[in-house]
Amino acid sequence: MSAPVKDDVRDKVADYLEAALGKPVDLGALPDDAPLGVLGLDSLTTIGVLVALLEDAGVDLGEYADSLVTPSTLGDLYALADQFAADPEPAAGAEAQTLEETGMTGEQRSQLDFYRDKLAYEIDSADLADALAAGQDIVVVDGRGSESYAHEHIPGAISVPHRSISQESLSGLSKAPLYVAYCDGVGCNASTKTAVKLATAGFRVKELIGGLDWWKRDNHPTEGHAGRRSEPTGAACGCAG
């Protein structure tokens, strides 16, 4: 049996939810396992609540971007608030300072929010490959047409052409995993359209930076008619070094 939620943690979560929804929120009558959807939160609003909570706690979102799972119940939010917001550990160096103490301008704050949002909503091929190898609960979604998918695609990816997405076509998919949408590459926005439609339907989504093109540039294998094994040599992402 889980420990009862502290009053200060419950109040703090209520504050974040009220800010996100723009209306008062009464959490007293709701059980911890109540889905956030009953309060009217969609996936994007939930991510916004998560980002706000971490920022206010002085947490570097980039440090946790790959390990955090978007909360789906009130209990998930209580756990995050208890871990980070209720009694946050002081961060090292400049991260320990508030934005006011660092003298950030409004423009600099907006820029910082933009970069943090990128980490929350995007993933690169190296991180995706690592996450899949680690067995994380991820579904890779190919938003291109079925012919392109048959020609070549990321191993294990499912074909969901963005033009065909509807509530009916998504009805057989679980909302538990993180969905990573991709297309050909930087010259194609099918991945963005796929991500928007999945997020609108209530799925947790990230967009793959560079799509299939950069997946191949990073020497990862592909499947399909033109599928290939990973190549031992060639240009690959050097950010892990």
C-alpha positions as a printed NumPy array, in Angstrom:
array([[  0.   ,   0.   ,   0.   ],
       [  1.443,   3.369,  -0.978],
       [  2.08 ,   6.064,   1.605],
       [ -0.583,   8.785,   1.911],
       [  0.038,  11.93 ,  -0.094],
       [  1.359,  14.842,   1.945],
       [ -0.919,  17.874,   2.066],
       [  1.798,  20.2  ,   0.77 ],
       [  2.442,  17.882,  -2.181],
       [ -1.274,  17.675,  -3.004],
       [ -1.597,  21.47 ,  -2.762],
       [  1.419,  21.991,  -4.989],
       [  0.04 ,  19.649,  -7.653],
       [ -3.313,  21.44 ,  -7.46 ],
       [ -1.536,  24.764,  -8.074],
       [  0.165,  23.447, -11.221],
       [ -3.057,  21.937, -12.531],
       [ -5.004,  25.145, -11.896],
       [ -2.353,  27.147, -13.749],
       [ -2.496,  24.763, -16.702],
       [ -6.289,  24.542, -16.868],
       [ -7.07 ,  28.125, -15.928],
       [ -9.666,  27.118, -13.345],
       [ -9.85 ,  25.857,  -9.729],
       [ -9.156,  22.153,  -9.207],
       [-10.458,  20.061,  -6.296],
       [ -8.288,  16.981,  -5.852],
       [ -9.718,  15.901,  -2.514],
       [-12.375,  13.604,  -3.946],
       [-10.165,  12.006,  -6.604],
       [ -8.201,   8.787,  -5.976],
       [ -4.476,   8.683,  -6.679],
       [ -5.022,   6.409,  -9.675],
       [ -7.428,   8.835, -11.344],
       [ -6.289,   9.445, -14.945],
       [ -5.344,  13.041, -15.706],
       [ -7.839,  12.992, -18.562],
       [-10.722,  13.261, -16.076],
       [ -9.461,  16.748, -15.259],
       [ -9.389,  17.742, -18.909],
       [ -5.629,  17.47 , -19.46 ],
       [ -4.423,  16.283, -22.855],
       [ -0.891,  14.98 , -23.474],
       [  0.608,  18.347, -24.414],
       [ -0.898,  20.119, -21.39 ],
       [  0.39 ,  17.326, -19.152],
       [  3.895,  17.766, -20.543],
       [  3.582,  21.495, -19.855],
       [  2.705,  20.766, -16.219],
       [  5.705,  18.434, -15.939],
       [  8.083,  21.001, -17.44 ],
       [  6.757,  23.775, -15.185],
       [  7.134,  21.596, -12.089],
       [ 10.751,  20.715, -12.907],
       [ 11.701,  24.27 , -13.841],
       [ 10.263,  25.684, -10.607],
       [ 12.192,  23.04 ,  -8.659],
       [ 15.449,  24.148, -10.3  ],
       [ 15.856,  20.822, -12.073],
       [ 17.832,  20.603, -15.319],
       [ 15.265,  19.049, -17.662],
       [ 18.002,  17.971, -20.063],
       [ 19.487,  15.75 , -17.375],
       [ 16.226,  13.843, -16.951],
       [ 14.748,  14.121, -20.479],
       [ 15.5  ,  10.519, -21.421],
       [ 14.397,   8.918, -18.162],
       [ 11.23 ,  10.812, -17.255],
       [  7.911,   9.309, -18.264],
       [  5.015,  11.685, -18.827],
       [  2.585,  11.259, -15.896],
       [ -0.775,   9.686, -16.698],
       [ -2.422,   9.659, -13.242],
       [ -2.651,  11.957, -10.244],
       [ -0.43 ,   9.532,  -8.356],
       [  2.282,  10.007, -11.004],
       [  2.13 ,  13.778, -10.493],
       [  2.188,  13.417,  -6.705],
       [  5.301,  11.243,  -6.956],
       [  7.069,  13.774,  -9.182],
       [  6.12 ,  16.679,  -6.935],
       [  7.285,  14.754,  -3.881],
       [ 10.578,  13.895,  -5.588],
       [ 11.399,  17.271,  -7.08 ],
       [  9.166,  20.114,  -5.955],
       [  8.454,  19.385,  -2.292],
       [ 12.051,  19.293,  -1.109],
       [ 14.341,  19.683,  -4.124],
       [ 18.016,  19.002,  -3.716],
       [ 20.144,  22.053,  -4.494],
       [ 21.628,  21.855,  -7.959],
       [ 25.279,  22.576,  -8.586],
       [ 26.635,  25.856,  -9.959],
       [ 24.426,  28.174, -11.93 ],
       [ 21.573,  25.652, -11.992],
       [ 21.074,  26.248,  -8.271],
       [ 20.222,  29.88 ,  -8.928],
       [ 16.75 ,  31.082,  -9.779],
       [ 16.181,  32.864, -13.048],
       [ 15.872,  36.13 , -11.137],
       [ 19.241,  35.597,  -9.448],
       [ 20.942,  34.954, -12.784],
       [ 19.488,  38.148, -14.181],
       [ 17.806,  36.464, -17.15 ],
       [ 15.798,  38.701, -19.428],
       [ 12.382,  37.711, -20.721],
       [ 13.911,  36.908, -24.098],
       [ 16.539,  34.664, -22.522],
       [ 13.835,  32.882, -20.504],
       [ 11.847,  32.289, -23.691],
       [ 14.948,  30.898, -25.366],
       [ 15.619,  28.581, -22.434],
       [ 12.009,  27.372, -22.501],
       [ 12.341,  26.716, -26.239],
       [ 15.41 ,  24.521, -25.802],
       [ 13.847,  22.605, -22.924],
       [ 10.733,  22.034, -24.983],
       [ 12.902,  20.618, -27.785],
       [ 14.33 ,  18.051, -25.372],
       [ 10.836,  17.229, -24.127],
       [  9.318,  16.81 , -27.584],
       [ 12.192,  15.571, -29.783],
       [ 14.685,  12.694, -29.768],
       [ 17.719,  12.002, -31.957],
       [ 18.658,   8.711, -33.593],
       [ 21.445,   7.885, -31.125],
       [ 19.159,   8.302, -28.098],
       [ 16.366,   6.384, -29.807],
       [ 18.696,   3.479, -30.612],
       [ 19.91 ,   3.411, -27.001],
       [ 16.347,   3.52 , -25.657],
       [ 15.235,   0.659, -27.911],
       [ 18.288,  -1.41 , -26.989],
       [ 17.503,  -0.84 , -23.308],
       [ 13.997,  -2.2  , -23.818],
       [ 12.176,   1.041, -23.035],
       [  8.448,   1.066, -23.793],
       [  8.66 ,   2.851, -27.139],
       [  6.725,   2.412, -30.38 ],
       [  8.389,   3.852, -33.483],
       [  5.865,   5.194, -35.993],
       [  6.585,   5.651, -39.691],
       [  4.294,   8.444, -40.876],
       [  5.15 ,   8.085, -44.573],
       [  3.134,   6.237, -47.188],
       [  2.942,   2.445, -47.112],
       [  5.133,   2.064, -50.223],
       [  7.953,   4.081, -48.667],
       [  7.628,   2.031, -45.496],
       [  7.846,  -1.225, -47.48 ],
       [ 10.935,   0.046, -49.292],
       [ 12.881,   0.85 , -46.11 ],
       [ 12.074,   1.621, -42.509],
       [ 13.477,   1.601, -38.976],
       [ 13.439,  -1.956, -37.553],
       [ 10.305,  -2.677, -35.564],
       [  8.557,   0.514, -36.681],
       [  4.847,   0.368, -37.437],
       [  3.393,   1.957, -40.558],
       [  0.824,   4.672, -39.785],
       [  0.625,   7.019, -42.805],
       [ -0.249,  10.429, -41.422],
       [ -2.956,  10.974, -44.051],
       [ -4.819,   7.891, -42.796],
       [ -4.725,   8.694, -39.077],
       [ -8.121,   8.805, -37.393],
       [ -9.593,   7.83 , -34.041],
       [-10.698,   4.584, -35.65 ],
       [ -7.261,   3.741, -37.079],
       [ -5.646,   4.43 , -33.699],
       [ -8.209,   2.516, -31.65 ],
       [ -6.047,  -0.622, -31.421],
       [ -2.975,   1.181, -30.063],
       [ -2.151,   1.367, -26.367],
       [ -1.543,   4.802, -24.885],
       [  0.987,   3.448, -22.387],
       [  4.157,   3.589, -24.567],
       [  6.009,   6.624, -25.824],
       [  5.482,   6.973, -29.578],
       [  8.354,   8.276, -31.725],
       [  7.236,   9.607, -35.105],
       [  9.537,   9.854, -38.103],
       [  9.523,  10.439, -41.866],
       [ 12.241,  10.682, -44.55 ],
       [ 14.201,  13.501, -42.942],
       [ 14.583,  17.242, -42.51 ],
       [ 12.973,  17.945, -45.89 ],
       [  9.732,  16.21 , -44.921],
       [  7.162,  17.205, -42.297],
       [  5.165,  13.96 , -42.231],
       [  6.682,  13.206, -38.826],
       [  5.4  ,  16.515, -37.458],
       [  1.925,  15.888, -38.875],
       [  1.986,  12.382, -37.413],
       [  3.083,  13.688, -34.003],
       [  0.372,  16.359, -33.974],
       [ -2.352,  13.825, -34.772],
       [ -1.102,  11.313, -32.203],
       [ -0.803,  13.99 , -29.504],
       [ -4.285,  15.264, -30.328],
       [ -5.582,  11.724, -29.809],
       [ -3.988,  11.587, -26.356],
       [ -0.759,   9.684, -27.079],
       [  2.653,  10.593, -25.651],
       [  4.827,  11.522, -28.62 ],
       [  8.319,  12.627, -29.57 ],
       [  9.535,  13.468, -33.059],
       [ 12.713,  11.86 , -34.409],
       [ 15.232,  14.505, -35.455],
       [ 16.476,  13.9  , -39.002],
       [ 14.093,  11.014, -39.631],
       [ 15.137,   7.914, -41.547],
       [ 17.912,   9.835, -43.287],
       [ 19.793,  10.62 , -40.093],
       [ 19.032,   7.198, -38.651],
       [ 20.972,   5.775, -41.609],
       [ 23.708,   8.426, -41.363],
       [ 24.262,   7.262, -37.799],
       [ 24.844,   3.742, -39.195],
       [ 21.771,   2.112, -37.688],
       [ 20.171,  -0.849, -39.493],
       [ 16.974,  -0.701, -41.532],
       [ 14.366,  -3.18 , -42.724],
       [ 12.349,  -3.494, -45.939],
       [ 13.196,  -4.099, -49.585],
       [ 16.262,  -1.851, -49.291],
       [ 17.011,  -2.822, -45.694],
       [ 20.613,  -2.927, -44.568],
       [ 22.685,  -3.956, -41.608],
       [ 24.479,  -1.37 , -39.513],
       [ 27.699,  -0.244, -41.113],
       [ 30.971,  -0.452, -39.144],
       [ 32.373,   2.726, -40.646],
       [ 31.101,   6.039, -41.942],
       [ 29.969,   9.401, -40.632],
       [ 28.072,   9.081, -37.365],
       [ 26.915,  11.405, -34.633],
       [ 29.876,  12.496, -32.506],
       [ 27.925,  14.033, -29.627],
       [ 28.401,  10.953, -27.454],
       [ 32.145,  11.451, -27.352]])
